[in-house]
Amino acid sequence: MQAIQLTELSGPDGVGLVEITEPSDPTQVLVDLHAAGVCFPDLLQTTGSYQMARELPCVLGLEGAGIVRHAPADSGLNRGDRVAVLTTAGGSWQQTVAVEPADVFPLPDAVSLTAGSGFLVNYLTVHFALDERARYRAGETVLVHGAAGGVGIAALHVAAALGLETIAVVSTPEKAAVAAASGATHVVLLDGWKDQVRQLTGGRGVDIILDPVGGDRFTDSLRSLAPNGRLVVLGFTGGEIPTVKVNRLLLGNTSVLGAGWGEYLRTNPGYLARQWESLYPLLESGTLTVPEPTLYPLSRAADALASLRDRTATGKVALALV
Ligand SMILES: NC(=O)c1ccc[n+]([C@@H]2O[C@H](COP(=O)([O-])OP(=O)(O)OC[C@H]3O[C@@H](n4cnc5c(N)ncnc54)[C@H](OP(=O)(O)O)[C@@H]3O)[C@@H](O)[C@H]2O)c1
């Protein structure tokens, strides 16, 4: 089967198309993938800057979607099922994967295989951030940085499904259009965003900020929170890891919270299944929607990664595997 392997830590050009042997473990679920998501951590792997570095050569990819070819008898899954999979240990940028039943998620008809290939990591991360970390309450407003990126778009969709208003912050008018099409209540451009947020909220500020970007906007984010506001740290695509002057937290009863979804799953068995139980009905009813990703052929995996590095990607990026 075809796969994309990372062979050297030279950035996106360190990946290449290879032929490898199909997995064949009868105790696991064998899934023929239609597509696989491209996540920011995949980009970080190509430079050795991800906290959970894999040994080279390795197949990248944390998620995908396809059709079950084989399932163990007691797994509750059947040959032919349409499923999304998490491959956090193994890699999904290959045509067939073998995964534990607990990492397989039957897709409702409303979610296509291509859309389903790239939503698990981001949707479950932002659901974790809003629900388990920020403890959102009805009527609250959520500001989303990097709102036209993979995590950002997921945040707009999940927040809307939970009945929360959103303010999307993006760097370009093109990205503003993407955020608006993804259901953002308001969209503001990065240049001058703090003043616009103040205006939009009548001076009060927002209740929750989801921040996958970090960098120099962090202090302005703290200034943009309403009393009892929560700023959730998700990542650092901006490169710089910000620091906090803690007197700012005291003044507004502000909380800065880390949200490391993968780590939380490792230390909280059963949480992933509970998350899926609460999100599945929303997906099935169409309350929570998943947009189609930008699909690259497998042969252009390096370009897909480069679009994240170069900040040109809008929405989710995925690789076609059929
Ligand atoms: N905590 C967790 O559990 C968890 C889970 C999944 C992902 N993450 C992290 O979340 C972050 C975002 O991932 P993603 O998939 O949304 O990435 P993405 O699709 O590439 O989007 C990231 C956004 O960051 C903004 N950005 C600002 N400065 C940037 C720069 N120098 N280079 C690239 N982008 C820049 C861009 O928005 P503008 O151009 O509009 O500013 C871009 O759209 C990553 O750090 C990832 O590792 C964390």
The ligand as a MOL file (V3000), in Angstrom:
LIG
                    3D

  0  0  0     0  0            999 V3000
M  V30 BEGIN CTAB
M  V30 COUNTS 48 52 0 0 0
M  V30 BEGIN ATOM
M  V30 1 N -4.0140 21.6210 22.7800 0
M  V30 2 C -4.3890 20.6130 22.0390 0
M  V30 3 O -4.8300 19.5930 22.5450 0
M  V30 4 C -4.2810 20.7680 20.5550 0
M  V30 5 C -4.9450 19.8850 19.6920 0
M  V30 6 C -4.8380 20.1250 18.3180 0
M  V30 7 C -4.0730 21.1810 17.8490 0
M  V30 8 N -3.4390 21.9850 18.7390 0 CHG=1
M  V30 9 C -2.6110 23.1120 18.3240 0
M  V30 10 O -3.4390 24.1440 17.8490 0
M  V30 11 C -2.6640 24.9710 16.9790 0
M  V30 12 C -3.4530 25.2860 15.7290 0
M  V30 13 O -3.5850 24.1420 14.9180 0
M  V30 14 P -4.4180 24.2530 13.5480 0
M  V30 15 O -4.5980 22.8630 13.0620 0
M  V30 16 O -5.5860 25.1230 13.7250 0 CHG=-1
M  V30 17 O -3.3680 25.0000 12.6040 0
M  V30 18 P -3.7090 25.8400 11.2680 0
M  V30 19 O -4.8550 25.2080 10.5540 0
M  V30 20 O -2.4190 25.9950 10.5660 0
M  V30 21 O -4.2240 27.2620 11.8170 0
M  V30 22 C -3.4320 28.0160 12.6570 0
M  V30 23 C -3.7840 29.4900 12.5430 0
M  V30 24 O -2.8160 30.1820 13.3280 0
M  V30 25 C -2.6610 31.5000 12.8290 0
M  V30 26 N -1.2500 31.8940 12.8160 0
M  V30 27 C -0.7610 32.9890 13.4030 0
M  V30 28 N 0.5570 33.0800 13.2270 0
M  V30 29 C 0.9160 32.0250 12.4820 0
M  V30 30 C 2.1570 31.5800 11.9490 0
M  V30 31 N 3.2930 32.2410 12.1720 0
M  V30 32 N 2.1880 30.4480 11.2180 0
M  V30 33 C 1.0510 29.7250 11.0130 0
M  V30 34 N -0.1730 30.1080 11.4970 0
M  V30 35 C -0.2350 31.2490 12.2230 0
M  V30 36 C -3.2520 31.4950 11.4230 0
M  V30 37 O -4.4150 32.3340 11.4820 0
M  V30 38 P -4.3620 33.8520 11.0200 0
M  V30 39 O -3.5250 33.9100 9.7710 0
M  V30 40 O -5.7830 34.2000 10.7900 0
M  V30 41 O -3.7310 34.5900 12.1780 0
M  V30 42 C -3.6650 30.0600 11.1510 0
M  V30 43 O -4.8700 29.9900 10.4300 0
M  V30 44 C -1.3430 24.2380 16.7500 0
M  V30 45 O -0.3480 24.7910 17.5790 0
M  V30 46 C -1.6440 22.8350 17.1900 0
M  V30 47 O -0.4860 22.1380 17.6080 0
M  V30 48 C -3.5230 21.7940 20.0720 0
M  V30 END ATOM
M  V30 BEGIN BOND
M  V30 1 1 1 2
M  V30 2 2 2 3
M  V30 3 1 2 4
M  V30 4 1 4 5
M  V30 5 2 4 48
M  V30 6 2 5 6
M  V30 7 1 6 7
M  V30 8 2 7 8
M  V30 9 1 8 9
M  V30 10 1 8 48
M  V30 11 1 9 10
M  V30 12 1 9 46
M  V30 13 1 10 11
M  V30 14 1 11 12
M  V30 15 1 11 44
M  V30 16 1 12 13
M  V30 17 1 13 14
M  V30 18 2 14 15
M  V30 19 1 14 16
M  V30 20 1 14 17
M  V30 21 1 17 18
M  V30 22 2 18 19
M  V30 23 1 18 20
M  V30 24 1 18 21
M  V30 25 1 21 22
M  V30 26 1 22 23
M  V30 27 1 23 24
M  V30 28 1 23 42
M  V30 29 1 24 25
M  V30 30 1 25 26
M  V30 31 1 25 36
M  V30 32 1 26 27
M  V30 33 1 26 35
M  V30 34 2 27 28
M  V30 35 1 28 29
M  V30 36 1 29 30
M  V30 37 2 29 35
M  V30 38 1 30 31
M  V30 39 2 30 32
M  V30 40 1 32 33
M  V30 41 2 33 34
M  V30 42 1 34 35
M  V30 43 1 36 37
M  V30 44 1 36 42
M  V30 45 1 37 38
M  V30 46 2 38 39
M  V30 47 1 38 40
M  V30 48 1 38 41
M  V30 49 1 42 43
M  V30 50 1 44 45
M  V30 51 1 44 46
M  V30 52 1 46 47
M  V30 END BOND
M  V30 END CTAB
M  END
